[in-house]
Amino acid sequence: LILIDTLRSDHVSAFGYERPTTPELDRLISRAAAFPNAYAAANNTPRSIPSIFIGRHPSEIPWAQRKRNFPALKKKADLLGEVMTRAGIEAVAVTDHFYFQPKRRLGQGFTTWDNGRSNSQTIKASNTHISSPDVTRRALSHLRRLAGAGERFFLFVHYGDPHARYMVHKSGPRFGRKLKDKYDGEIAYTDRYVGELLAEVDKLGLTDKTAVVVLSDHGEAFGDHRFHFHGHNLHEEEIRVPLIMAGPGVKP
C-alpha cells in the first residue's frame, strides 16, 4: 500500500493531466484497475489516514482526542496492522513524518513501524523535509527482507513530499515558479522514487503475486474555490484522489 500524500487525481498524467507528472504511476496504471474519481474520507491527513486504516468515516472512529489537530486513537480501535497480524501476515510500515509518532496508535498490530531518524519529527520540520530518497531506501531494505523470508507480507509506504511547503529539487522536471508549478514538480520527484520501489517488486519476482495499491489521503487547492492548500472545504480539489489497484487477476 503506497500512499502519496496530497496528490490530486487530476494532476496524474494518465488521468488526462497535460504535464508529464507521473510516468511511473502511468506505467502501473496501464496494468491496473485505476479509479480517477475516488474520494478521500476527509480533507486532511489526521482524519483521512485513520479512516483508511480502520475502514470507517471519521465520525465513526474512536478518537482519544477528537478535537485536537492531530488526534490519537483509542486502544480499542481495530486497525489494518491488527487485521493483517491476525491473518498471519507480517505488517511493516515505512514513513518519515511527525504524524506517525507511536503516541497516535496508528501502528497497532504492525511488527515494524519504521518512521526514520531524521529531523522530520516536528510539524515545522516535516513541512520542508525531503523524504522520498530515504523512505525509498528503507522501504527497499524491508521489501528485500520480506521477499527473502518467502512468507506473506503487508508493506505500507508513505511518501510525503507533495505536501506543502513545496521544495525545488536539483533533479527532475521543473514546471515554473508558481505554487501549482512547484507542486507538480514535487509530484514528479516523488513519482521517480515510487518507480524505484515498483521496479524492485518486479526484480524480486513479486509482481505476479503481489497486490499493489496506490492512493492519497487528500488533494490540494490552488484558489479553485478561494482557498489554497487543504483542510478548508470538501470541493473536488481537496478530496478527489487517485486509487490504483494492480495485482494477480486484476484487469486493466
C-alpha positions in Angstrom: 0.0 0.0 0.0 1.7 3.2 -1.3 0.2 6.4 0.0 1.4 9.6 -1.8 0.3 12.5 0.4 -1.6 15.4 -1.0 -2.0 14.0 -4.6 -4.8 15.4 -6.6 -6.3 12.9 -9.0 -6.5 15.4 -11.8 -2.7 16.0 -11.6 -1.9 12.4 -12.6 -0.9 12.5 -16.3 -2.5 9.1 -17.1 -5.8 10.7 -16.0 -5.6 13.4 -18.6 -3.3 16.0 -17.0 -1.3 17.9 -19.6 2.0 17.7 -17.8 4.2 14.6 -17.5 4.0 14.5 -13.7 3.6 10.7 -13.2 5.4 8.5 -15.8 6.0 5.7 -13.3 2.4 5.7 -12.0 1.2 5.8 -15.6 3.1 2.5 -16.2 1.4 1.0 -13.2 -2.0 2.3 -14.3 -1.5 0.5 -17.7 -1.8 -2.8 -15.9 -4.1 -1.8 -13.1 -7.7 -1.1 -12.2 -7.4 2.7 -11.9 -10.1 5.0 -10.5 -9.7 8.7 -11.3 -12.8 9.5 -9.3 -12.0 8.1 -5.8 -12.8 10.3 -2.8 -10.9 10.6 0.5 -12.9 10.4 3.7 -11.5 13.8 4.8 -9.6 16.8 3.5 -6.6 16.4 5.8 -4.1 13.7 6.9 -5.0 13.2 10.6 -8.7 12.5 9.7 -8.1 10.6 6.4 -5.3 8.2 7.2 -7.1 6.7 10.2 -10.2 6.2 8.0 -8.0 4.3 5.6 -6.6 2.2 8.3 -9.9 1.5 10.1 -12.3 1.4 7.2 -14.7 3.9 8.8 -15.8 7.5 8.3 -14.0 10.0 10.6 -17.2 10.4 12.6 -17.2 6.7 13.5 -13.5 6.5 14.6 -12.8 6.0 18.3 -10.7 9.1 18.8 -8.8 9.6 22.1 -8.7 13.4 21.5 -11.3 14.2 18.9 -10.9 17.9 18.7 -7.1 18.1 18.5 -5.5 18.9 15.2 -3.6 15.5 15.2 -5.7 13.3 17.5 -4.6 10.0 18.8 -6.8 6.8 18.6 -8.2 4.9 21.4 -6.6 1.5 22.0 -9.9 -0.3 21.1 -9.6 0.9 17.5 -9.2 -2.1 15.2 -6.5 -1.1 12.7 -5.2 -2.5 9.4 -2.0 -3.8 11.1 -4.0 -5.8 13.6 -6.2 -7.3 10.8 -3.0 -8.4 8.9 -1.4 -9.8 12.0 -4.5 -11.9 12.9 -4.3 -13.3 9.4 -0.7 -14.4 9.9 0.7 -11.7 7.7 3.8 -9.7 8.8 2.9 -6.0 8.7 5.7 -3.4 8.1 5.3 0.4 7.7 7.9 2.9 6.3 7.2 6.6 6.9 9.1 9.8 7.7 6.8 12.4 9.3 6.0 13.6 12.8 2.3 12.5 12.4 3.3 8.8 12.6 4.7 9.0 16.1 3.8 6.0 18.3 1.6 8.0 20.6 -1.1 8.3 17.9 -1.5 4.5 17.8 -1.7 4.0 14.0 1.0 1.3 14.4 -1.2 -1.1 16.4 -0.6 -4.6 15.1 2.4 -3.8 12.9 5.5 -5.9 13.5 7.7 -2.9 12.5 6.9 0.7 12.1 10.0 2.5 10.7 9.5 6.2 10.9 13.1 7.1 10.3 15.5 9.0 12.5 15.6 12.3 10.5 14.8 15.8 11.6 11.2 15.5 10.4 9.7 14.8 13.9 8.0 18.2 14.3 5.3 19.7 12.1 7.6 22.6 11.1 10.5 20.3 10.1 8.2 17.9 8.3 6.9 20.7 6.0 10.3 21.3 4.5 11.9 17.8 4.9 12.7 16.0 1.6 11.8 12.4 2.5 11.4 10.3 -0.7 15.1 9.2 -1.1 15.3 7.9 2.5 11.8 6.4 2.5 12.6 4.5 -0.6 16.0 3.3 0.7 14.4 1.9 3.8 11.4 0.5 2.0 13.7 -1.4 -0.4 15.6 -2.8 2.6 12.4 -4.0 4.2 11.0 -5.3 1.0 14.1 -7.4 0.2 14.0 -8.9 3.7 10.3 -9.7 3.5 10.6 -11.2 0.0 13.6 -13.3 1.2 11.5 -14.8 4.0 9.1 -16.3 1.5 6.1 -15.5 3.6 3.0 -13.3 3.0 3.6 -9.7 4.0 2.0 -6.3 4.1 4.1 -3.2 3.4 2.8 0.3 3.9 4.9 3.1 2.4 4.1 6.8 2.9 5.5 9.5 0.6 5.1 12.9 2.0 6.9 15.2 -0.4 4.0 16.6 -2.5 2.7 18.2 0.8 3.5 21.9 1.1 5.9 23.5 1.6 6.9 22.6 -2.0 10.6 22.1 -2.3 12.6 22.7 -5.6 14.8 19.7 -6.5 18.0 19.8 -8.4 17.0 16.7 -10.4 13.7 16.1 -12.2 11.4 18.3 -14.2 10.6 21.9 -13.3 7.4 23.4 -14.5 7.7 27.0 -13.3 7.7 29.2 -10.3 4.1 29.4 -9.3 2.7 27.3 -6.4 1.0 24.8 -8.7 4.2 24.5 -10.8 6.2 23.7 -7.8 3.5 21.2 -6.6 3.7 19.4 -9.9 7.5 19.3 -9.6 7.1 17.6 -6.2 4.7 15.0 -7.7 7.2 14.2 -10.5 10.0 14.0 -7.9 8.1 11.5 -5.8 6.9 9.5 -8.8 10.5 8.7 -9.7 11.1 7.1 -6.3 7.8 5.2 -6.4 9.1 3.9 -9.7 12.2 2.6 -8.0 10.1 0.7 -5.4 7.9 -0.8 -8.1 10.9 -1.8 -10.1 12.3 -3.7 -7.1 9.0 -5.5 -6.7 9.4 -6.7 -10.3 13.1 -7.5 -9.9 12.4 -9.7 -6.8 9.8 -11.7 -8.9 6.9 -10.5 -6.8 4.9 -8.7 -9.5 2.7 -11.7 -10.4 1.8 -12.5 -6.8 1.6 -9.1 -5.1 -1.2 -6.7 -4.9 -0.1 -3.1 -5.2 -2.4 -0.3 -4.2 -1.6 3.4 -4.6 -3.8 6.2 -3.2 -3.7 9.5 -1.5 -5.2 10.9 1.7 -6.5 14.2 0.2 -5.9 16.7 -2.6 -4.7 20.3 -2.8 -6.4 23.6 -3.7 -4.9 26.4 -5.7 -7.5 29.1 -5.4 -10.1 26.8 -7.1 -12.7 27.9 -4.6 -10.9 30.8 -2.9 -8.6 28.7 -0.7 -5.1 27.3 -1.2 -3.7 24.0 0.1 -6.2 21.8 2.0 -8.3 21.3 5.1 -10.8 24.1 4.2 -13.7 22.5 2.3 -15.0 19.4 0.6 -14.7 20.6 -3.1 -13.3 18.2 -5.6 -9.7 19.6 -5.5 -9.4 18.8 -1.8 -10.9 15.3 -1.6 -10.7 13.7 -5.1 -7.7 11.4 -5.2 -6.3 8.6 -7.4 -6.9 5.0 -6.5 -4.8 2.5 -8.4 -5.0 -1.3 -7.8 -2.8 -3.8 -9.6 -2.1 -7.4 -8.9 -2.9 -11.0 -9.8 -6.2 -11.3 -11.7 -6.7 -7.5 -12.0 -7.7 -6.5 -15.5 -6.6 -3.0 -16.7 
